[in-house]
Amino acid sequence: MDSIISVPPGEKGLRIALIGYGKMGKAIEEIAVQKGHIVALKIDINTMQAFTKENLQQCDVAIEFTGPHSAVENILTCLAAGIPVVSGSTGWLGRWDEVKHQCEAMNGSLVYASNYSVGVNMFFEINKLLSRLMDHQTDYDVSMEEIHHTQKKDAPSGTAITLAEQILANLERKKNWVNHSSLIPAELSIISERTDPAPGTHKIKYSSAVDDIEIVHTAHNRQGFATGAVLAAEFIKKHNGIFSIKEVLGF
């Protein structure tokens, strides 16, 4: 794989650095090219020698989809090179304050989301509304389930954690989430399943003796995530600071 692509001066569209060139990276490349952009730099485990300040500075924006153990260093490398970053890696938010501080100190630009799918972000808004409505309906208990492919290293998923934190913020009787089945009333149970093929399913279930209420989002492929990431790249090129996908989508 050629990691660096020469882009003629004056070429329209963004010059994008893809940090992470697995299945998601390839899906992002497909959408980016369809929208008139050029992937000028591709970095994966085999091309790390090309992940340099000089190469990054040939690009307008970096889109980073790697893993929890390398995401922070990848983001900081891009920020140090002076280019905006869109990050979709999950499992690293324990170091969020460090990244935020460095981004602000460098006057950098960053979009972070646990999920870039437009549909999932609509699902987030529905989840917040439903959890607020259910706060006083104490006959209902809530639980969560998430299903992903076996290559996904973190569990629960970043999307599931976002959903859980939204529920905890609105449902007073739940105090914390756990990544297993639980009968403790104050615990929000998240069950994680890894199987193939499975781009991603998230289900929230409110159960009572009378009935159940479920909301579900199922991804059919990676295109929704990839489209949102490219939208974020287009957005962050024109803005300075730290943003979420909500600002990108105008929620």
Contacts in CASP RR format, 6 or more apart in sequence:
PFRMAT RR
TARGET T0000
AUTHOR 0000-0000-0000
METHOD contacts of the structure
MODEL  1
MDSIISVPPGEKGLRIALIGYGKMGKAIEEIAVQKGHIVALKIDINTMQA
FTKENLQQCDVAIEFTGPHSAVENILTCLAAGIPVVSGSTGWLGRWDEVK
HQCEAMNGSLVYASNYSVGVNMFFEINKLLSRLMDHQTDYDVSMEEIHHT
QKKDAPSGTAITLAEQILANLERKKNWVNHSSLIPAELSIISERTDPAPG
THKIKYSSAVDDIEIVHTAHNRQGFATGAVLAAEFIKKHNGIFSIKEVLG
F
1 21 0 8 1.000
1 42 0 8 1.000
1 44 0 8 1.000
1 46 0 8 1.000
1 47 0 8 1.000
2 42 0 8 1.000
3 41 0 8 1.000
3 42 0 8 1.000
3 43 0 8 1.000
3 47 0 8 1.000
3 50 0 8 1.000
3 55 0 8 1.000
4 40 0 8 1.000
4 41 0 8 1.000
4 50 0 8 1.000
4 55 0 8 1.000
4 58 0 8 1.000
5 38 0 8 1.000
5 39 0 8 1.000
5 40 0 8 1.000
5 41 0 8 1.000
5 42 0 8 1.000
7 15 0 8 1.000
7 38 0 8 1.000
7 40 0 8 1.000
7 58 0 8 1.000
11 38 0 8 1.000
12 36 0 8 1.000
13 36 0 8 1.000
13 37 0 8 1.000
13 38 0 8 1.000
14 32 0 8 1.000
14 37 0 8 1.000
14 38 0 8 1.000
14 60 0 8 1.000
14 61 0 8 1.000
14 233 0 8 1.000
14 234 0 8 1.000
14 237 0 8 1.000
15 37 0 8 1.000
15 38 0 8 1.000
15 40 0 8 1.000
15 58 0 8 1.000
15 59 0 8 1.000
15 60 0 8 1.000
15 61 0 8 1.000
16 32 0 8 1.000
16 37 0 8 1.000
16 38 0 8 1.000
16 39 0 8 1.000
16 40 0 8 1.000
16 41 0 8 1.000
16 59 0 8 1.000
16 60 0 8 1.000
16 61 0 8 1.000
16 62 0 8 1.000
16 63 0 8 1.000
16 233 0 8 1.000
17 39 0 8 1.000
17 40 0 8 1.000
17 41 0 8 1.000
17 42 0 8 1.000
17 43 0 8 1.000
17 55 0 8 1.000
17 56 0 8 1.000
17 59 0 8 1.000
17 61 0 8 1.000
17 62 0 8 1.000
17 63 0 8 1.000
17 78 0 8 1.000
17 83 0 8 1.000
18 25 0 8 1.000
18 28 0 8 1.000
18 29 0 8 1.000
18 39 0 8 1.000
18 41 0 8 1.000
18 42 0 8 1.000
18 43 0 8 1.000
18 62 0 8 1.000
18 63 0 8 1.000
18 65 0 8 1.000
19 43 0 8 1.000
19 51 0 8 1.000
19 62 0 8 1.000
19 63 0 8 1.000
19 64 0 8 1.000
19 65 0 8 1.000
19 66 0 8 1.000
19 74 0 8 1.000
19 78 0 8 1.000
20 42 0 8 1.000
20 43 0 8 1.000
20 44 0 8 1.000
20 64 0 8 1.000
20 65 0 8 1.000
20 66 0 8 1.000
21 29 0 8 1.000
21 42 0 8 1.000
21 43 0 8 1.000
21 44 0 8 1.000
21 47 0 8 1.000
22 44 0 8 1.000
22 65 0 8 1.000
23 222 0 8 1.000
24 65 0 8 1.000
24 222 0 8 1.000
24 225 0 8 1.000
24 226 0 8 1.000
25 63 0 8 1.000
25 65 0 8 1.000
25 226 0 8 1.000
27 221 0 8 1.000
27 222 0 8 1.000
27 223 0 8 1.000
27 225 0 8 1.000
27 226 0 8 1.000
28 63 0 8 1.000
28 65 0 8 1.000
28 226 0 8 1.000
28 229 0 8 1.000
28 230 0 8 1.000
29 39 0 8 1.000
29 42 0 8 1.000
30 226 0 8 1.000
31 223 0 8 1.000
31 226 0 8 1.000
31 227 0 8 1.000
31 229 0 8 1.000
31 230 0 8 1.000
32 38 0 8 1.000
32 39 0 8 1.000
32 230 0 8 1.000
32 233 0 8 1.000
33 39 0 8 1.000
35 230 0 8 1.000
35 234 0 8 1.000
37 230 0 8 1.000
37 233 0 8 1.000
40 58 0 8 1.000
40 59 0 8 1.000
41 50 0 8 1.000
41 55 0 8 1.000
41 56 0 8 1.000
41 58 0 8 1.000
41 59 0 8 1.000
43 50 0 8 1.000
43 51 0 8 1.000
51 74 0 8 1.000
51 77 0 8 1.000
53 77 0 8 1.000
53 80 0 8 1.000
53 81 0 8 1.000
56 62 0 8 1.000
56 77 0 8 1.000
56 78 0 8 1.000
56 81 0 8 1.000
56 82 0 8 1.000
56 83 0 8 1.000
57 81 0 8 1.000
57 82 0 8 1.000
57 83 0 8 1.000
59 83 0 8 1.000
60 83 0 8 1.000
60 84 0 8 1.000
60 237 0 8 1.000
61 83 0 8 1.000
61 84 0 8 1.000
61 85 0 8 1.000
61 86 0 8 1.000
61 233 0 8 1.000
61 236 0 8 1.000
61 237 0 8 1.000
62 78 0 8 1.000
62 83 0 8 1.000
62 84 0 8 1.000
62 85 0 8 1.000
62 86 0 8 1.000
63 85 0 8 1.000
63 86 0 8 1.000
63 229 0 8 1.000
63 230 0 8 1.000
63 232 0 8 1.000
63 233 0 8 1.000
64 71 0 8 1.000
64 74 0 8 1.000
64 75 0 8 1.000
64 78 0 8 1.000
64 85 0 8 1.000
64 86 0 8 1.000
64 87 0 8 1.000
64 88 0 8 1.000
64 89 0 8 1.000
65 87 0 8 1.000
65 88 0 8 1.000
65 89 0 8 1.000
65 229 0 8 1.000
66 74 0 8 1.000
66 89 0 8 1.000
67 89 0 8 1.000
67 90 0 8 1.000
67 91 0 8 1.000
67 92 0 8 1.000
67 153 0 8 1.000
67 154 0 8 1.000
68 89 0 8 1.000
68 90 0 8 1.000
68 91 0 8 1.000
68 92 0 8 1.000
68 153 0 8 1.000
68 154 0 8 1.000
70 89 0 8 1.000
71 87 0 8 1.000
71 88 0 8 1.000
71 89 0 8 1.000
71 91 0 8 1.000
71 92 0 8 1.000
72 92 0 8 1.000
72 95 0 8 1.000
72 98 0 8 1.000
72 99 0 8 1.000
74 87 0 8 1.000
74 89 0 8 1.000
75 85 0 8 1.000
75 87 0 8 1.000
75 99 0 8 1.000
75 110 0 8 1.000
76 99 0 8 1.000
76 102 0 8 1.000
78 85 0 8 1.000
79 85 0 8 1.000
79 102 0 8 1.000
79 103 0 8 1.000
79 106 0 8 1.000
79 108 0 8 1.000
79 110 0 8 1.000
80 106 0 8 1.000
82 106 0 8 1.000
82 108 0 8 1.000
84 108 0 8 1.000
84 109 0 8 1.000
84 110 0 8 1.000
84 111 0 8 1.000
84 233 0 8 1.000
84 236 0 8 1.000
84 237 0 8 1.000
85 109 0 8 1.000
85 110 0 8 1.000
85 111 0 8 1.000
85 236 0 8 1.000
86 110 0 8 1.000
86 111 0 8 1.000
86 229 0 8 1.000
86 232 0 8 1.000
86 233 0 8 1.000
86 236 0 8 1.000
87 110 0 8 1.000
87 111 0 8 1.000
87 112 0 8 1.000
88 112 0 8 1.000
88 113 0 8 1.000
88 114 0 8 1.000
88 116 0 8 1.000
88 229 0 8 1.000
90 114 0 8 1.000
90 154 0 8 1.000
90 157 0 8 1.000
90 158 0 8 1.000
90 159 0 8 1.000
90 161 0 8 1.000
91 154 0 8 1.000
91 158 0 8 1.000
93 161 0 8 1.000
99 110 0 8 1.000
100 242 0 8 1.000
103 109 0 8 1.000
103 110 0 8 1.000
103 241 0 8 1.000
103 242 0 8 1.000
104 241 0 8 1.000
104 242 0 8 1.000
107 240 0 8 1.000
108 240 0 8 1.000
108 241 0 8 1.000
109 236 0 8 1.000
109 239 0 8 1.000
109 240 0 8 1.000
109 241 0 8 1.000
109 242 0 8 1.000
109 243 0 8 1.000
110 236 0 8 1.000
110 241 0 8 1.000
110 242 0 8 1.000
110 243 0 8 1.000
111 232 0 8 1.000
111 235 0 8 1.000
111 236 0 8 1.000
111 242 0 8 1.000
111 243 0 8 1.000
111 244 0 8 1.000
111 245 0 8 1.000
111 247 0 8 1.000
111 248 0 8 1.000
112 242 0 8 1.000
112 244 0 8 1.000
113 121 0 8 1.000
113 232 0 8 1.000
113 244 0 8 1.000
113 245 0 8 1.000
114 157 0 8 1.000
114 158 0 8 1.000
114 159 0 8 1.000
114 161 0 8 1.000
114 162 0 8 1.000
115 121 0 8 1.000
115 158 0 8 1.000
115 159 0 8 1.000
115 162 0 8 1.000
115 225 0 8 1.000
115 245 0 8 1.000
116 224 0 8 1.000
116 225 0 8 1.000
116 226 0 8 1.000
116 227 0 8 1.000
116 228 0 8 1.000
116 229 0 8 1.000
116 231 0 8 1.000
116 232 0 8 1.000
116 245 0 8 1.000
117 219 0 8 1.000
117 224 0 8 1.000
117 225 0 8 1.000
117 227 0 8 1.000
117 228 0 8 1.000
118 224 0 8 1.000
118 227 0 8 1.000
118 228 0 8 1.000
118 249 0 8 1.000
119 217 0 8 1.000
119 224 0 8 1.000
120 159 0 8 1.000
120 202 0 8 1.000
120 217 0 8 1.000
120 219 0 8 1.000
121 245 0 8 1.000
121 246 0 8 1.000
121 249 0 8 1.000
121 251 0 8 1.000
123 163 0 8 1.000
123 202 0 8 1.000
123 215 0 8 1.000
123 217 0 8 1.000
124 162 0 8 1.000
124 163 0 8 1.000
124 166 0 8 1.000
125 251 0 8 1.000
126 215 0 8 1.000
127 163 0 8 1.000
127 166 0 8 1.000
127 167 0 8 1.000
127 204 0 8 1.000
127 215 0 8 1.000
128 166 0 8 1.000
128 169 0 8 1.000
128 170 0 8 1.000
130 204 0 8 1.000
130 206 0 8 1.000
130 213 0 8 1.000
130 215 0 8 1.000
131 142 0 8 1.000
131 166 0 8 1.000
131 167 0 8 1.000
131 169 0 8 1.000
131 170 0 8 1.000
131 171 0 8 1.000
132 170 0 8 1.000
134 140 0 8 1.000
134 142 0 8 1.000
134 171 0 8 1.000
134 206 0 8 1.000
135 170 0 8 1.000
135 171 0 8 1.000
135 172 0 8 1.000
135 173 0 8 1.000
137 206 0 8 1.000
137 208 0 8 1.000
138 173 0 8 1.000
139 208 0 8 1.000
139 209 0 8 1.000
139 210 0 8 1.000
140 206 0 8 1.000
140 207 0 8 1.000
140 208 0 8 1.000
140 213 0 8 1.000
141 185 0 8 1.000
141 206 0 8 1.000
141 207 0 8 1.000
141 208 0 8 1.000
142 167 0 8 1.000
142 171 0 8 1.000
142 174 0 8 1.000
142 188 0 8 1.000
142 204 0 8 1.000
142 205 0 8 1.000
142 206 0 8 1.000
142 207 0 8 1.000
143 188 0 8 1.000
143 189 0 8 1.000
143 190 0 8 1.000
143 191 0 8 1.000
143 204 0 8 1.000
143 205 0 8 1.000
143 207 0 8 1.000
144 156 0 8 1.000
144 160 0 8 1.000
144 163 0 8 1.000
144 164 0 8 1.000
144 167 0 8 1.000
144 177 0 8 1.000
144 188 0 8 1.000
144 189 0 8 1.000
144 190 0 8 1.000
144 191 0 8 1.000
144 202 0 8 1.000
144 203 0 8 1.000
144 204 0 8 1.000
144 205 0 8 1.000
145 190 0 8 1.000
145 191 0 8 1.000
145 193 0 8 1.000
145 201 0 8 1.000
145 202 0 8 1.000
145 203 0 8 1.000
145 205 0 8 1.000
146 155 0 8 1.000
146 156 0 8 1.000
146 157 0 8 1.000
146 159 0 8 1.000
146 160 0 8 1.000
146 190 0 8 1.000
146 191 0 8 1.000
146 192 0 8 1.000
146 193 0 8 1.000
146 200 0 8 1.000
146 201 0 8 1.000
146 202 0 8 1.000
146 203 0 8 1.000
147 192 0 8 1.000
147 193 0 8 1.000
147 194 0 8 1.000
147 195 0 8 1.000
147 198 0 8 1.000
147 200 0 8 1.000
147 201 0 8 1.000
148 157 0 8 1.000
148 192 0 8 1.000
148 193 0 8 1.000
148 194 0 8 1.000
148 198 0 8 1.000
148 199 0 8 1.000
148 200 0 8 1.000
148 201 0 8 1.000
149 194 0 8 1.000
149 195 0 8 1.000
149 196 0 8 1.000
149 197 0 8 1.000
149 198 0 8 1.000
149 199 0 8 1.000
149 200 0 8 1.000
150 194 0 8 1.000
150 195 0 8 1.000
150 196 0 8 1.000
152 194 0 8 1.000
155 179 0 8 1.000
155 192 0 8 1.000
155 194 0 8 1.000
156 164 0 8 1.000
156 177 0 8 1.000
156 179 0 8 1.000
156 190 0 8 1.000
156 192 0 8 1.000
157 192 0 8 1.000
157 200 0 8 1.000
157 202 0 8 1.000
159 202 0 8 1.000
160 190 0 8 1.000
160 192 0 8 1.000
160 202 0 8 1.000
161 177 0 8 1.000
163 202 0 8 1.000
163 204 0 8 1.000
164 177 0 8 1.000
164 188 0 8 1.000
164 190 0 8 1.000
165 177 0 8 1.000
167 174 0 8 1.000
167 177 0 8 1.000
167 188 0 8 1.000
167 204 0 8 1.000
168 174 0 8 1.000
168 175 0 8 1.000
168 176 0 8 1.000
168 177 0 8 1.000
168 188 0 8 1.000
171 188 0 8 1.000
173 185 0 8 1.000
173 186 0 8 1.000
174 186 0 8 1.000
174 187 0 8 1.000
174 188 0 8 1.000
175 186 0 8 1.000
175 187 0 8 1.000
176 186 0 8 1.000
176 187 0 8 1.000
176 188 0 8 1.000
177 187 0 8 1.000
177 188 0 8 1.000
177 189 0 8 1.000
177 190 0 8 1.000
178 187 0 8 1.000
178 188 0 8 1.000
178 189 0 8 1.000
178 190 0 8 1.000
179 190 0 8 1.000
179 191 0 8 1.000
179 192 0 8 1.000
180 189 0 8 1.000
180 190 0 8 1.000
180 191 0 8 1.000
181 189 0 8 1.000
181 191 0 8 1.000
182 189 0 8 1.000
199 219 0 8 1.000
199 220 0 8 1.000
199 221 0 8 1.000
199 222 0 8 1.000
200 218 0 8 1.000
200 219 0 8 1.000
201 216 0 8 1.000
201 217 0 8 1.000
201 218 0 8 1.000
201 219 0 8 1.000
202 216 0 8 1.000
202 217 0 8 1.000
203 214 0 8 1.000
203 215 0 8 1.000
203 216 0 8 1.000
204 214 0 8 1.000
204 215 0 8 1.000
204 216 0 8 1.000
205 212 0 8 1.000
205 213 0 8 1.000
205 214 0 8 1.000
206 212 0 8 1.000
206 213 0 8 1.000
206 214 0 8 1.000
219 225 0 8 1.000
228 245 0 8 1.000
228 248 0 8 1.000
231 248 0 8 1.000
231 249 0 8 1.000
232 245 0 8 1.000
232 248 0 8 1.000
235 243 0 8 1.000
235 247 0 8 1.000
235 248 0 8 1.000
236 243 0 8 1.000
236 248 0 8 1.000
END
